[in-house]
């Protein structure tokens, strides 16, 4: 699992810059699930005001999904530990990804032709 806070844009950028390369280096063949945390704060007025003061906004679901695709994650999920929304699903999908890894099709190597 690589996690970031949906209300902390710098943690989102660290996925690409720091955490994805680190995980790939140490676990090159393991599936990755990208998880956006603190989902309950995405609509929280105080949190939104603090972000606006810094000319920032929460990370949207489509942005998270695009990052997951960019890093080759097998899933993108969002959750809130406070409200428990999506939390069980994160653990279920982590177990599923480990027990039933998706097999990536092997790229065909260019063959030779004999004439």
Rosetta blueprint (number, residue, H / E / L):
1 X L
2 X E
3 X E
4 X E
5 X E
6 X L
7 X L
8 X L
9 X H
10 X H
11 X H
12 X H
13 X H
14 X H
15 X H
16 X H
17 X H
18 X H
19 X H
20 X H
21 X H
22 X H
23 X H
24 X H
25 X H
26 X H
27 X L
28 X L
29 X L
30 X L
31 X L
32 X L
33 X E
34 X E
35 X E
36 X E
37 X E
38 X L
39 X H
40 X H
41 X H
42 X L
43 X L
44 X L
45 X H
46 X H
47 X H
48 X H
49 X H
50 X H
51 X H
52 X H
53 X H
54 X L
55 X L
56 X L
57 X L
58 X L
59 X L
60 X L
61 X H
62 X H
63 X H
64 X H
65 X H
66 X H
67 X H
68 X H
69 X H
70 X H
71 X H
72 X L
73 X L
74 X L
75 X E
76 X E
77 X E
78 X E
79 X L
80 X L
81 X L
82 X L
83 X L
84 X L
85 X L
86 X L
87 X H
88 X H
89 X H
90 X H
91 X H
92 X H
93 X H
94 X H
95 X H
96 X H
97 X H
98 X H
99 X H
100 X L
101 X L
102 X L
103 X L
104 X L
105 X L
106 X L
107 X L
108 X L
109 X L
110 X L
111 X L
112 X L
113 X L
114 X L
115 X L
